[in-house]
């Protein structure tokens, strides 16, 4: 039960983070926010890393830690933030909801996890909800044009592609971490991957500093920094890794369908992104799918 609560908390935080980060990225460069968010979140875990990280660790485990950090922190967050600068924030969470489908099949194929009928049914129901949110509006209304706000259609399409790449990165991180999660303390793994993943951002941060000064940070920037460090990074990633230690990787993925609902709840007042009937119907199916696919084991 605690694992399920942890997954719900993590995905609600991540869902709310999409509009919050889009709001902040109007005043702070992409890679600077990404680096600050994860490097300083990693420092919060440093005492626990030093205390709980295994004294003896083989090269294979180190490799999985680094690759997991690269996919789940560097690639996932870089593409996520770049996508937010081009497309509506609600797009990111809807597209990310496709991740559990990929995670399910990769978990069965790569981790040899046993397929479960209830889980597959839950994914199917929730995936139908995602399709209604993403496809139905373009077929039955002029929603796509309205949703793009002031962005060009091309920018939105590129932003959506970034969101897809971000989703792939998040899924591959779960696969890598599942291979080693029982060998390493959750706090230690979370913190070390924050620091390792953030280091890949440094060359891009130096490029951004050529045209941006730290003194130019505004309250919008600090909202993203504080939320990113303490909530979307430290709390959410630890909660996810904690659950991953107790639940199959495929089962954790179904909870990602909660993120579009959390995202919209914040995007409406903060960014003026409003739901329509398709989103409401899809959201109901997503909730049903999560309930159907929940795995307390």
Secondary structure, DSSP 8 states (H G I E B T S, - for coil): -HHHHHHHHHHHHHHHHHHHHHHHTTTS-HHHHHHHHHHHHHHHTHHHHHHHS-SS--HHHHHHHHHHHIIIIIIHHHHHHHHHTTS-HHHHHHHHTTHHHHHHHHHHHHS-----HHHHHHHHHHHHHHHIIIIIHHHHSSHHHHHTTTS-HHHHHHHHHHHHHHHHHHHHHHHHHHHHTTTS-HHHHHHHHHHHHHHTTHHHHHHHHTT--GGG--HHHHHHHHIIIIIIIIIHHHHHHHHHTTS-HHHHHGGGGGHHHHHHHHHHHHH-----HHHHHHHHHHHHHHHHH----
